[in-house]
Amino acid sequence: MYQYTGDYEKLYRSNKNQLRPLEDFYFYAFTPRPLMDGSFFTPDEELSSLLVMAHGQLGVLEGMTKYISEIEIIRDLMILKECHYSRLIDYDGDCFSVALKSINANRKESQIISNIASAYKFSMGQNISSIVLSEICTIAIFGLESNHKIRVREDVVSLRGSFSNLIEYNPTSPNKILPALADVAAYLENDKITDVLVKAALIHYQFEMIHPFERYNGIVGRMLFPMLLYAHGVKSASFIGLSEFLYLNRNEYFEILSTTQYSGGYIALIKFFVRCIYISIKRISSQIEEFVQIVNEDEAKIDASKPLKSTWLVYDYFKKHLISEIKPISETLGISYNTVAKIVNGFLEMNILAKDDKQSRHRNFVYSRIMSVLSSADVPRYSHATNMEDK
């Protein structure tokens, strides 16, 4: 019978103080209970209701993503947003609009999010194993073309920055990481009964407690949700990111991961993540609807202006990138700078684009309505000046 949701293993550290006995230099490492043990929770009416709601919303998203013409553009933007907020949970960073600006300008710092997005796309269709998780972590940190190889850590770590003699959480000891990850893979292979959303919550918890890598454990761990859904036949899984919700509720997120160790039960954790999945999918479906509505309205405005082919090319560029300077548009599309500038001026007059006021040296223009739809965590400052020369 587990008092906690795992075992606390007593480990000894090197004794640098020869005046104190070796027994004084110890700490505890936490190994989560094997998933193959089973009997993790007893379903209740609240969880059953949450699962029904989440699966209902998942069905809505599945239907939407099959029939919308702009769906690949939306998917790529959703993935970038998910990767941005996933990193923002664990690391400092700018808001989503600033991150997109860096990506579209090919600035050095943009490679961080681009690498995570590559790892996210790579994870779709993969089976969860220690080898695959190492590959995902490698791509997330170094990119697809790197010769580096991330492996599970070989050292004990303390997330607090120091060890103590108290029975408290420290990640799984290195010699137990691979067996713990093998248990996760075996559980996913053998359990054909547990609801996939419940399984997603459990494996995320296991992974975060094991903490198998030196870096990016949170980022890789949050990829497990869409990764598992995709493996269970959910074709819209690549749209499903929880990180914006978790970023906005990160205190509760970290608290549920922490307290589950000591509670001895998983029901609160499972309910939290099923609720998170439901709210996130509902929000994503709403964002897709708003995206399509805005595009339809703006395409009607453009069509009424008797546009040239170059006008549609510039508009399509902004649909995909949302924010940009004139120069990269001109270079990418092979249209003269002055022609692009004239088209952008027209979009400003139609209130399709806005000037980005969060910059000084670079003159950026933003598809502000869609940007605002995609990121509720941003507080954008845009100017709807009707000419590029307006201040």
Helices and strands as residue ranges (DSSP letters): E 6-12, G 22-24, E 26-32, G 35-37, H 45-67, H 71-90, H 96-104, H 110-123, H 130-142, G 174-176, H 177-190, H 196-210, H 217-231, G 237-239, H 243-248, H 250-263, H 267-304, H 309-321, E 323-324, H 326-333, H 337-349, E 354-356, E 365-366, H 368-374, E 382-383
